[in-house]
Amino acid sequence: MEKRLITLLLLLFATHAGLLAQSNDFGMWYELSAEKKLSKQWSGGVEAMYRSRNNARTGDRWSVAVDAEYKIVKKLKASAGYAFLRDNFKEEMDLKSDGFRYNKWTPSYWGTRHRFHVDLSGSYDIGRFSLSLRERWQYTYRPEAEGKKYDFDEEAWKPVKGKGKHVWRNRLQVEYDIAQCKFDPFANVEMFVDDSGIQKMRYQVGVDYKYRRQHTFSLTYRYQKVNSDDDDFEVSSHLLGLSYKYKF
């Protein structure tokens, strides 16, 4: 039964993502993480990620992150973390008011960003269902990048200025524990809000496979609807994800 279920999910996700990618971008997300329980209340973790875009042909981002989690009471946790990001920023062309002459040009380049977050999450069980809500404050800072933007009027390369941004993220998730099965399906929806309003929405379905309690493999499909421009230069995308977590 388990082999049939994972085969069906793989075919469903791959086919669905391929069809939908015809009208939006398509990318792959790969994640590796490890978590260590330090005490009854404290735990820590590390994570590495790689993302692609342009129908999975172009590297979009790689990152490494660390975080710490504290269990306040049963089913209520707080956490904080830091991520080092290397992003493949897209090319930008800035035209003058006549719409024909070039003003400034920024070619595609790999740049650094620093991201910090603080979370508060709670969960509630209803039979075999588990509902959870995570509230996250996120701050991302992009340092100034020297010589990345060309000014046609001055005929000189200029820096891309540094910039910081605050985002509030709200994620509601439901999980289901299938009796006598190692596969646990889940679905969630997440809202990203900045000072201009709702920046983007992310919808996700997936399944976790747990092996000997320490190993968790996950397969996910995400649809991300982008409503405004942001520092990620993202567009609405269909995303297929593969991840592995090890618990000490």
Backbone hydrogen bonds, N-H to C=O, Kabsch-Sander energy under -0.5 kcal/mol:
donor,donor_aa,acceptor,acceptor_aa,energy
5,L,1,M,-2.3
6,I,2,E,-2.3
7,T,3,K,-2.0
8,L,4,R,-2.3
9,L,5,L,-2.3
10,L,6,I,-2.3
11,L,7,T,-2.2
12,L,8,L,-2.5
13,F,9,L,-2.8
14,A,10,L,-2.4
15,T,11,L,-2.3
16,H,12,L,-2.5
17,A,13,F,-2.6
18,G,14,A,-1.9
19,L,15,T,-2.1
20,L,16,H,-2.3
21,A,17,A,-1.7
22,Q,19,L,-1.3
23,S,20,L,-1.6
24,N,20,L,-0.9
25,D,236,S,-1.5
27,G,238,H,-2.0
29,W,240,L,-2.2
30,Y,50,Y,-2.8
31,E,242,L,-2.0
32,L,48,A,-2.5
33,S,244,Y,-2.2
34,A,46,V,-2.2
35,E,246,Y,-2.6
36,K,44,G,-3.1
38,L,36,K,-0.6
38,L,42,W,-1.8
39,S,42,W,-2.0
43,S,69,E,-1.9
44,G,36,K,-2.4
45,G,67,D,-2.3
46,V,34,A,-2.1
47,E,65,A,-2.3
48,A,32,L,-2.9
49,M,63,S,-2.4
50,Y,30,Y,-2.3
51,R,61,R,-3.1
52,S,28,M,-2.0
53,R,58,T,-2.8
55,N,26,F,-0.7
56,A,26,F,-1.6
57,R,53,R,-1.0
57,R,54,N,-1.2
58,T,53,R,-2.2
60,D,51,R,-2.9
61,R,51,R,-1.5
62,W,86,R,-1.9
63,S,49,M,-2.1
64,V,84,F,-1.7
65,A,47,E,-2.6
66,V,82,Y,-2.5
67,D,45,G,-2.1
68,A,80,A,-2.5
69,E,43,S,-3.0
70,Y,78,A,-3.5
71,K,41,Q,-2.4
72,I,70,Y,-0.8
72,I,76,L,-1.5
73,V,76,L,-1.3
76,L,73,V,-2.1
77,K,121,S,-2.9
78,A,70,Y,-2.6
79,S,119,D,-1.7
80,A,68,A,-2.0
81,G,117,H,-2.0
82,Y,66,V,-2.4
83,A,115,R,-2.6
84,F,64,V,-3.0
85,L,83,A,-0.6
85,L,113,R,-2.7
86,R,62,W,-2.4
87,D,111,G,-2.7
88,N,60,D,-2.6
89,F,87,D,-1.1
89,F,109,Y,-2.3
92,E,106,T,-2.9
94,D,104,K,-3.1
95,L,93,M,-0.6
96,K,101,R,-3.0
99,G,96,K,-2.2
103,N,94,D,-3.2
104,K,94,D,-1.6
105,W,150,Y,-2.1
106,T,92,E,-2.9
109,Y,89,F,-1.3
111,G,87,D,-2.8
111,G,109,Y,-0.6
113,R,85,L,-2.1
114,H,141,Y,-2.7
115,R,83,A,-2.4
116,F,139,Y,-2.9
117,H,81,G,-2.0
118,V,137,W,-2.0
119,D,79,S,-3.1
120,L,135,E,-1.9
121,S,77,K,-2.7
122,G,133,L,-2.1
123,S,75,K,-1.9
124,Y,131,L,-2.9
126,I,129,F,-2.9
129,F,126,I,-2.2
130,S,175,E,-2.2
131,L,124,Y,-3.2
132,S,173,Q,-2.5
133,L,122,G,-2.6
134,R,171,R,-2.7
135,E,120,L,-2.7
136,R,169,R,-2.8
137,W,118,V,-2.4
138,Q,167,V,-2.7
139,Y,116,F,-2.8
140,T,165,K,-2.5
141,Y,114,H,-3.1
142,R,163,K,-3.3
145,A,160,V,-2.4
146,E,144,E,-0.6
148,K,145,A,-0.7
148,K,158,K,-0.9
149,K,158,K,-2.7
150,Y,105,W,-3.5
151,D,149,K,-0.5
151,D,156,A,-3.0
152,F,103,N,-2.1
152,F,150,Y,-0.7
153,D,103,N,-0.6
155,E,151,D,-1.2
156,A,151,D,-1.5
158,K,149,K,-4.7
160,V,145,A,-2.7
161,K,159,P,-0.7
163,K,142,R,-2.2
165,K,140,T,-2.2
167,V,138,Q,-2.8
168,W,193,V,-3.2
169,R,136,R,-3.1
169,R,167,V,-0.5
170,N,191,M,-2.2
171,R,134,R,-2.5
172,L,189,V,-2.4
173,Q,132,S,-2.7
174,V,187,A,-2.7
175,E,130,S,-2.2
176,Y,185,P,-2.1
177,D,128,R,-2.2
178,I,176,Y,-0.8
178,I,183,F,-0.6
181,C,178,I,-1.3
184,D,208,D,-2.6
186,F,206,G,-2.4
187,A,174,V,-2.2
188,N,204,Q,-2.5
189,V,172,L,-2.0
190,E,202,R,-2.7
191,M,170,N,-2.6
192,F,200,K,-2.5
193,V,168,W,-2.8
193,V,191,M,-0.5
194,D,197,G,-2.6
197,G,194,D,-1.7
199,Q,192,F,-2.6
199,Q,197,G,-0.8
200,K,192,F,-1.1
201,M,225,K,-2.4
202,R,190,E,-2.6
203,Y,223,Y,-2.9
204,Q,188,N,-2.6
205,V,221,Y,-2.3
206,G,186,F,-2.3
207,V,219,L,-2.1
208,D,184,D,-2.2
209,Y,217,F,-3.1
210,K,182,K,-1.6
211,Y,215,H,-3.1
212,R,210,K,-0.5
214,Q,212,R,-1.8
215,H,211,Y,-1.9
216,T,245,K,-2.3
217,F,209,Y,-2.9
218,S,243,S,-2.4
219,L,207,V,-2.1
220,T,241,G,-2.3
221,Y,205,V,-3.0
222,R,239,L,-3.0
223,Y,203,Y,-2.9
224,Q,237,S,-2.9
225,K,201,M,-2.9
225,K,223,Y,-0.6
226,V,224,Q,-0.7
227,N,199,Q,-2.9
228,S,199,Q,-1.2
233,F,230,D,-1.7
237,S,224,Q,-1.9
238,H,25,D,-2.4
239,L,222,R,-3.1
240,L,27,G,-2.2
241,G,220,T,-2.8
242,L,29,W,-2.5
243,S,218,S,-2.0
244,Y,31,E,-1.7
245,K,216,T,-2.4
246,Y,33,S,-1.9
247,K,214,Q,-2.3
248,F,35,E,-3.0
248,F,246,Y,-0.5
